[in-house]
Amino acid sequence: MSTQPGKRKARKGEYGYTRAERKRRLLVTAVLFAVPLLIFFTAFLYFKTRLTVWTVVATVGCLPACKSMVNLIMLFRSPFMDENSYRQIAAHSGELLMSYEMYMTFYEKSAFIDAFAICGNLVVGYSSDPNIDIAFMETEAQKILKGNGFRTTVKIFKDLGPYLERLDSMNAHRESLEEGIRFRPDERYPELSRNELIRHTILAICL
């Protein structure tokens, strides 16, 4: 579930997503602002006054653009994942389901998570964010997953070395970590495995 730089546009949860999504959302935001502004100035030039229904239409039309602008600003707050860190993590990921470059947001706090590895009831992440409140992010992510029916343990590392060691350990014990876990496929996403559903849930709370 990762992508090498330059091969194709990265999707959410893949390395390179932040750069690609910034460009996409910048374009979308520009278009969303351009349409109502075009309506406003065209109507103004034609009717010689702002007091028309088209002004109302243009004003209402700016609401989606403003929402897109807020999301864009939040996205620009998210850093990029260091390529060297990505390559090291990818080299140790083995057969684990991975997710990369996530700006996880809650009402109280937000943080950049470079990577998550998902296996059975373990969700193990690494964050290079110097301002991350690890205990808070672990607890809130675990609550979200539990609320969606996944009784998982979420652990986030700030040091890359111990994280790589944990990935190696998870790979070595992957079968035992997934053994005996009951799973009922989600009717909305019947094609997704349990690990993939956990990843999907995590991505839903990220930009």
Backbone hydrogen bonds in HBPLUS format (Angstrom, degrees):
<---DONOR---> <-ACCEPTOR-->    atom                        ^
c    i                          cat <-CA-CA->   ^        H-A-AA   ^      H-
h    n   atom  resd res      DA  || num        DHA   H-A  angle D-A-AA Bond
n    s   type  num  typ     dist DA aas  dist angle  dist       angle   num
A0007-LYS N   A0004-GLN O   3.36 MM   3  6.00 170.3  2.37 136.5 137.3     1
A0014-GLU N   A0011-ARG O   2.94 MM   3  5.57 145.4  2.06 148.6 147.4     2
A0100-TYR N   A0013-GLY O   2.76 MM  87  4.81 167.9  1.77 114.1 118.5     3
A0017-TYR N   A0014-GLU O   3.19 MM   3  5.71 150.0  2.28 138.7 137.6     4
A0020-ALA N   A0016-GLY O   3.27 MM   4  6.46 171.8  2.28 153.8 156.3     5
A0021-GLU N   A0017-TYR O   2.75 MM   4  5.82 163.3  1.78 160.3 165.1     6
A0022-ARG N   A0018-THR O   2.98 MM   4  6.08 152.6  2.06 146.4 153.2     7
A0023-LYS N   A0019-ARG O   3.33 MM   4  6.61 164.1  2.36 149.2 151.9     8
A0024-ARG N   A0020-ALA O   3.07 MM   4  6.33 160.9  2.10 147.1 152.8     9
A0025-ARG N   A0021-GLU O   2.85 MM   4  5.91 171.7  1.86 153.2 155.7    10
A0026-LEU N   A0022-ARG O   2.94 MM   4  5.97 148.4  2.04 144.0 152.9    11
A0027-LEU N   A0023-LYS O   3.15 MM   4  6.35 157.6  2.20 145.1 150.0    12
A0028-VAL N   A0024-ARG O   2.96 MM   4  6.24 163.0  1.99 150.9 156.0    13
A0029-THR N   A0025-ARG O   2.83 MM   4  5.88 163.3  1.86 145.4 150.1    14
A0030-ALA N   A0026-LEU O   3.06 MM   4  6.18 157.0  2.11 142.5 148.7    15
A0031-VAL N   A0027-LEU O   3.03 MM   4  6.29 158.0  2.08 150.7 156.2    16
A0032-LEU N   A0028-VAL O   2.91 MM   4  6.14 159.2  1.95 151.1 157.3    17
A0033-PHE N   A0029-THR O   3.04 MM   4  6.26 145.8  2.16 145.8 153.9    18
A0034-ALA N   A0030-ALA O   2.91 MM   4  6.01 149.9  2.00 141.9 151.3    19
A0035-VAL N   A0031-VAL O   3.11 MM   4  6.27 158.0  2.16 156.2 157.7    20
A0037-LEU N   A0033-PHE O   3.24 MM   4  6.29 158.1  2.29 149.3 156.0    21
A0038-LEU N   A0034-ALA O   2.87 MM   4  5.94 149.7  1.96 146.5 154.6    22
A0039-ILE N   A0035-VAL O   3.03 MM   4  6.34 156.1  2.09 150.2 156.8    23
A0040-PHE N   A0036-PRO O   2.88 MM   4  6.10 160.7  1.92 147.7 152.7    24
A0041-PHE N   A0037-LEU O   3.01 MM   4  6.17 178.7  2.01 154.2 154.3    25
A0042-THR N   A0038-LEU O   2.97 MM   4  5.90 153.9  2.04 143.4 151.3    26
A0043-ALA N   A0039-ILE O   3.02 MM   4  6.08 162.5  2.05 146.4 151.3    27
A0044-PHE N   A0040-PHE O   2.88 MM   4  6.07 154.5  1.94 148.2 156.4    28
A0045-LEU N   A0041-PHE O   2.98 MM   4  6.03 160.5  2.02 142.8 147.3    29
A0046-TYR N   A0042-THR O   3.06 MM   4  6.20 145.3  2.18 139.9 149.6    30
A0047-PHE N   A0043-ALA O   2.81 MM   4  5.88 174.5  1.81 157.5 159.2    31
A0048-LYS N   A0044-PHE O   2.78 MM   4  5.11 133.7  1.99 133.8 143.6    32
A0052-THR N   A0050-ARG O   2.85 MM   2  5.72 138.0  2.03 106.3  93.5    33
A0055-THR N   A0052-THR O   3.13 MM   3  5.61 145.8  2.25 107.9 116.4    34
A0057-VAL N   A0053-VAL O   2.99 MM   4  6.35 158.2  2.04 147.9 154.3    35
A0058-ALA N   A0054-TRP O   2.89 MM   4  6.01 158.0  1.93 141.9 147.6    36
A0059-THR N   A0055-THR O   2.89 MM   4  6.08 153.6  1.96 143.6 151.0    37
A0060-VAL N   A0056-VAL O   2.92 MM   4  6.15 170.6  1.93 157.4 159.3    38
A0061-GLY N   A0057-VAL O   2.88 MM   4  5.97 146.6  1.99 139.9 150.4    39
A0062-CYS N   A0059-THR O   3.10 MM   3  5.30 147.4  2.21 101.1 110.7    40
A0063-LEU N   A0060-VAL O   3.12 MM   3  5.61 156.6  2.18 111.7 118.5    41
A0066-CYS N   A0062-CYS O   2.84 MM   4  6.12 150.6  1.92 154.6 163.0    42
A0067-LYS N   A0063-LEU O   3.03 MM   4  6.30 159.5  2.07 153.8 158.9    43
A0068-SER N   A0064-PRO O   2.93 MM   4  6.13 155.6  1.99 144.1 151.0    44
A0069-MET N   A0065-ALA O   2.87 MM   4  6.11 144.3  2.00 141.1 151.4    45
A0070-VAL N   A0066-CYS O   3.01 MM   4  6.34 152.3  2.09 147.9 154.1    46
A0071-ASN N   A0067-LYS O   3.14 MM   4  6.46 162.1  2.17 149.1 153.3    47
A0072-LEU N   A0068-SER O   2.90 MM   4  6.10 147.2  2.01 141.8 151.6    48
A0073-ILE N   A0069-MET O   2.89 MM   4  6.16 156.1  1.94 150.2 155.7    49
A0074-MET N   A0070-VAL O   3.01 MM   4  6.29 161.0  2.04 150.7 155.6    50
A0075-LEU N   A0071-ASN O   2.93 MM   4  6.12 150.3  2.02 141.9 150.4    51
A0076-PHE N   A0072-LEU O   2.95 MM   4  6.24 146.4  2.06 146.4 155.2    52
A0077-ARG N   A0074-MET O   3.10 MM   3  5.15 143.4  2.24  97.0 108.0    53
A0078-SER N   A0075-LEU O   3.04 MM   3  5.25 146.3  2.16 101.2 111.3    54
A0086-TYR N   A0082-ASP O   2.98 MM   4  6.30 158.5  2.02 153.3 159.9    55
A0087-ARG N   A0083-GLU O   2.95 MM   4  6.19 161.7  1.98 151.8 155.9    56
A0088-GLN N   A0084-ASN O   3.03 MM   4  6.26 156.6  2.09 146.1 152.3    57
A0089-ILE N   A0085-SER O   2.93 MM   4  6.13 165.8  1.95 154.0 157.9    58
A0090-ALA N   A0086-TYR O   2.80 MM   4  5.95 167.5  1.82 156.2 160.3    59
A0091-ALA N   A0087-ARG O   3.01 MM   4  6.08 144.5  2.14 137.8 146.6    60
A0092-HIS N   A0089-ILE O   2.99 MM   3  5.22 139.8  2.15 103.1 114.8    61
A0093-SER N   A0089-ILE O   2.92 MM   4  5.97 112.3  2.39 143.5 161.8    62
A0093-SER N   A0090-ALA O   3.37 MM   3  5.00 153.5  2.45  92.2  99.8    63
A0096-LEU N   A0093-SER O   2.94 MM   3  5.58 162.6  1.97 146.2 148.2    64
A0118-ILE N   A0097-LEU O   2.89 MM  21  5.37 159.8  1.93 157.9 164.4    65
A0099-SER N   A0116-PHE O   2.93 MM  17  5.16 138.7  2.10 147.8 153.6    66
A0116-PHE N   A0099-SER O   2.81 MM  17  5.16 146.1  1.92 148.6 156.4    67
A0101-GLU N   A0114-ASP O   2.90 MM  13  4.78 145.4  2.02 131.2 129.4    68
A0102-MET N   A0113-ILE O   2.93 MM  11  5.11 176.7  1.94 157.6 157.0    69
A0113-ILE N   A0102-MET O   2.68 MM  11  5.11 176.5  1.68 166.2 167.2    70
A0207-LEU N   A0103-TYR O   3.05 MM 104  5.58 157.0  2.10 145.0 147.4    71
A0104-MET N   A0111-ALA O   2.84 MM   7  5.49 132.9  2.06 176.0 167.9    72
A0111-ALA N   A0104-MET O   2.99 MM   7  5.49 151.9  2.07 150.2 159.0    73
A0105-THR N   A0205-ILE O   3.12 MM 100  6.18 172.3  2.12 168.0 168.4    74
A0106-PHE N   A0109-LYS O   2.90 MM   3  5.36 144.6  2.03 147.7 159.1    75
A0114-ASP N   A0126-TYR O   2.87 MM  12  5.68 121.9  2.21 138.8 156.0    76
A0115-ALA N   A0126-TYR O   3.24 MM  11  5.35 157.0  2.29 145.5 148.2    77
A0126-TYR N   A0115-ALA O   2.86 MM  11  5.35 146.2  1.97 148.2 153.7    78
A0117-ALA N   A0124-VAL O   2.72 MM   7  5.18 153.4  1.79 141.4 150.2    79
A0124-VAL N   A0117-ALA O   2.90 MM   7  5.18 158.8  1.95 153.9 156.3    80
A0119-CYS N   A0122-LEU O   2.99 MM   3  5.37 168.4  2.01 159.4 161.9    81
A0122-LEU N   A0119-CYS O   2.98 MM   3  5.37 162.5  2.01 131.6 135.8    82
A0153-THR N   A0121-ASN O   2.75 MM  32  6.09 157.5  1.80 161.3 164.1    83
A0123-VAL N   A0153-THR O   2.97 MM  30  6.10 160.4  2.01 162.9 158.2    84
A0155-LYS N   A0123-VAL O   2.92 MM  32  6.34 158.9  1.97 156.5 162.4    85
A0125-GLY N   A0155-LYS O   2.67 MM  30  6.11 161.7  1.70 155.5 162.1    86
A0157-PHE N   A0125-GLY O   2.74 MM  32  6.04 164.6  1.76 142.1 144.1    87
A0127-SER N   A0157-PHE O   2.93 MM  30  6.32 156.9  1.98 168.8 176.4    88
A0132-ILE N   A0129-ASP O   3.36 MM   3  5.50 170.2  2.37 111.7 112.9    89
A0137-MET N   A0133-ASP O   2.99 MM   4  6.22 171.0  1.99 163.7 166.0    90
A0138-GLU N   A0134-ILE O   2.88 MM   4  6.00 164.5  1.90 159.3 163.6    91
A0139-THR N   A0135-ALA O   3.02 MM   4  6.11 164.8  2.04 145.6 150.1    92
A0140-GLU N   A0136-PHE O   2.92 MM   4  6.09 170.7  1.93 158.8 161.1    93
A0141-ALA N   A0137-MET O   2.99 MM   4  5.92 161.6  2.03 143.8 149.4    94
A0142-GLN N   A0138-GLU O   2.98 MM   4  6.04 155.2  2.05 143.7 151.1    95
A0143-LYS N   A0139-THR O   2.96 MM   4  6.21 148.1  2.06 143.4 152.3    96
A0144-ILE N   A0140-GLU O   3.02 MM   4  6.29 159.4  2.06 149.0 153.5    97
A0145-LEU N   A0141-ALA O   3.02 MM   4  6.27 163.5  2.05 150.2 154.4    98
A0146-LYS N   A0142-GLN O   2.87 MM   4  6.03 158.0  1.92 146.9 153.5    99
A0147-GLY N   A0143-LYS O   2.85 MM   4  6.02 154.8  1.92 148.3 155.4   100
A0148-ASN N   A0145-LEU O   3.07 MM   3  5.11 140.2  2.23  96.7 108.4   101
A0150-PHE N   A0145-LEU O   2.84 MM   5  5.17 160.8  1.88 145.0 140.9   102
A0149-GLY N   A0146-LYS O   2.96 MM   3  5.04 159.8  2.00 110.5 112.4   103
A0152-THR N   A0150-PHE O   3.05 MM   2  5.66 123.4  2.38 107.2  91.4   104
A0164-LEU N   A0160-LEU O   2.90 MM   4  6.19 155.6  1.96 159.4 165.2   105
A0165-GLU N   A0161-GLY O   3.11 MM   4  6.45 154.2  2.18 150.1 157.6   106
A0166-ARG N   A0162-PRO O   2.96 MM   4  6.20 149.1  2.05 142.0 150.1   107
A0167-LEU N   A0163-TYR O   2.95 MM   4  6.29 151.6  2.03 148.0 155.8   108
A0168-ASP N   A0164-LEU O   3.05 MM   4  6.35 157.2  2.10 146.3 151.7   109
A0169-SER N   A0165-GLU O   3.01 MM   4  6.30 154.7  2.08 145.5 152.4   110
A0170-MET N   A0166-ARG O   2.85 MM   4  6.10 158.7  1.89 151.9 157.5   111
A0171-ASN N   A0167-LEU O   2.93 MM   4  6.15 156.5  1.99 150.3 156.5   112
A0172-ALA N   A0168-ASP O   2.99 MM   4  6.20 153.9  2.06 144.2 151.5   113
A0173-HIS N   A0169-SER O   3.06 MM   4  6.27 139.1  2.23 143.3 153.7   114
A0174-ARG N   A0171-ASN O   3.42 MM   3  4.95 169.0  2.43 101.7 100.9   115
A0177-LEU N   A0173-HIS O   2.97 MM   4  6.16 150.1  2.06 155.8 165.3   116
A0178-GLU N   A0174-ARG O   3.20 MM   4  6.42 139.5  2.37 145.2 154.5   117
A0179-GLU N   A0175-GLU O   3.01 MM   4  5.99 117.3  2.42 137.2 153.2   118
A0189-TYR N   A0186-ASP O   3.02 MM   3  5.28 130.8  2.27 103.8 116.8   119
A0192-LEU N   A0189-TYR O   3.08 MM   3  5.70 166.1  2.10 121.7 126.0   120
A0197-LEU N   A0193-SER O   2.89 MM   4  6.15 145.3  2.01 147.6 157.3   121
A0198-ILE N   A0194-ARG O   2.99 MM   4  6.31 153.1  2.06 150.5 157.6   122
A0199-ARG N   A0195-ASN O   3.00 MM   4  6.31 158.6  2.05 146.4 152.2   123
A0200-HIS N   A0196-GLU O   2.86 MM   4  6.04 154.5  1.93 141.4 148.9   124
A0201-THR N   A0197-LEU O   2.92 MM   4  6.13 151.1  2.00 145.2 152.2   125
A0202-ILE N   A0198-ILE O   3.00 MM   4  6.30 156.4  2.06 150.0 156.1   126
A0203-LEU N   A0199-ARG O   2.95 MM   4  6.21 163.1  1.98 154.1 158.5   127
A0204-ALA N   A0200-HIS O   3.13 MM   4  6.29 135.3  2.34 136.2 147.4   128
A0205-ILE N   A0202-ILE O   3.13 MM   3  5.67 151.7  2.21 111.4 118.9   129
A0206-CYS N   A0203-LEU O   3.11 MM   3  5.04 160.1  2.15 107.7 109.6   130
